[in-house]
Amino acid sequence: MPMTAAEFRSLALTFPGAVEAAHMNHPDFRVVSKIFATLGPDETWGMVKLTPEQQALFLRTAPAVFRPASGAWGRKGATIVQLDAADEATVRQALTAAWRNTAPKRLVADYDDA
């Protein structure tokens, strides 16, 4: 079943310290004031901040779901998630990686211990 923007939002907000804010007139999801994911302006796609290595793995395993963002952002790991092609488990994995990349080490350790 395809992922909706509401489901993406709900998943992003399950991580410790995650809050919704906005920039450039669309929602973003932050931990300690740092963005780890966003929803596109029309909410048909999301973006997760991965490492280039993580991005390559997601692109290989789910090419219909993931693609690099344009330009330098994409080369640095910013990855577009096509929501209508995504399922919850796949998006959860990508959001988890993005949150772990962004959250402070102690918060990640607390999350791992829970």
C-alpha distance (Angstrom), angle and dihedral (degrees) to the residues before:
residue distance angle dihedral
M1 . . .
P2 3.84 . .
M3 3.78 120.5 .
T4 3.81 118.1 -111.7
A5 3.79 127.2 -147.6
A6 3.82 88.6 -112.6
E7 3.81 90.7 54.9
F8 3.82 91.9 47.1
R9 3.82 88.9 50.8
S10 3.79 92.3 47.5
L11 3.83 92.7 49.6
A12 3.81 92.9 47.0
L13 3.80 90.8 52.9
T14 3.83 93.9 53.0
F15 3.81 92.4 77.8
P16 3.81 119.6 95.3
G17 3.79 111.8 -93.3
A18 3.82 93.3 7.7
V19 3.79 116.1 146.3
E20 3.77 133.7 173.1
A21 3.79 118.9 -121.2
A22 3.80 133.0 149.9
H23 3.76 141.3 -121.4
M24 3.79 131.4 174.5
N25 3.83 88.3 12.8
H26 3.79 97.5 -62.4
P27 3.82 135.9 91.9
D28 3.76 122.9 -89.8
F29 3.78 133.2 -178.0
R30 3.77 120.4 -135.4
V31 3.76 141.4 -176.4
V32 3.81 116.1 -160.4
S33 3.82 89.3 -7.9
K34 3.83 92.8 -56.6
I35 3.80 120.8 116.9
F36 3.81 116.6 -122.1
A37 3.83 98.6 165.1
T38 3.79 141.8 6.6
L39 3.78 140.1 -169.0
G40 3.79 117.3 -128.4
P41 3.80 118.9 -112.7
D42 3.81 92.0 -100.3
E43 3.84 91.5 40.2
T44 3.82 93.1 -129.5
W45 3.79 90.8 114.2
G46 3.77 139.9 29.5
M47 3.78 134.1 -155.7
V48 3.79 128.4 -138.2
K49 3.80 125.3 -166.8
L50 3.77 105.8 -127.1
T51 3.77 132.7 162.1
P52 3.81 114.3 -102.0
E53 3.82 88.4 -107.5
Q54 3.81 92.7 52.1
Q55 3.79 90.0 45.9
A56 3.81 91.1 54.0
L57 3.81 90.4 52.0
F58 3.82 93.7 50.2
L59 3.82 91.0 45.7
R60 3.82 90.1 52.6
T61 3.81 95.7 45.8
A62 3.82 99.5 41.1
P63 3.83 110.7 16.6
A64 3.82 93.0 163.0
V65 3.82 90.1 57.2
F66 3.81 104.9 39.3
R67 3.80 135.9 48.5
P68 3.79 132.7 159.9
A69 3.80 116.6 -95.0
S70 3.80 114.4 -113.4
G71 3.78 123.0 -78.4
A72 3.78 126.8 -20.1
W73 3.80 93.4 -11.5
G74 3.79 90.1 61.1
R75 3.79 93.1 45.7
K76 3.82 88.2 54.3
G77 3.83 92.0 52.9
A78 3.81 106.1 -88.0
T79 3.79 101.5 147.8
I80 3.80 129.6 -165.0
V81 3.82 117.1 -136.7
Q82 3.82 113.5 -154.6
L83 3.81 99.3 -145.6
D84 3.81 98.1 -159.8
A85 3.83 89.2 58.3
A86 3.82 96.4 42.6
D87 3.78 133.6 90.7
E88 3.79 127.5 -152.5
A89 3.80 97.1 -106.5
T90 3.81 93.4 52.4
V91 3.80 93.7 45.9
R92 3.81 91.1 46.4
Q93 3.83 89.7 55.2
A94 3.80 91.9 50.0
L95 3.82 93.6 45.8
T96 3.81 90.7 47.6
A97 3.80 90.8 53.6
A98 3.82 91.8 46.3
W99 3.82 92.9 48.2
R100 3.83 92.0 47.2
N101 3.83 90.0 50.1
T102 3.81 91.0 53.8
A103 3.80 107.4 32.6
P104 3.81 121.8 90.3
K105 3.80 113.8 -93.8
R106 3.81 93.2 -113.7
L107 3.81 91.8 53.9
V108 3.81 90.5 49.6
A109 3.82 89.8 48.9
D110 3.82 90.8 50.5
Y111 3.82 89.6 48.9
D112 3.82 91.0 50.2
D113 3.81 91.1 49.3
A114 3.82 93.5 51.1
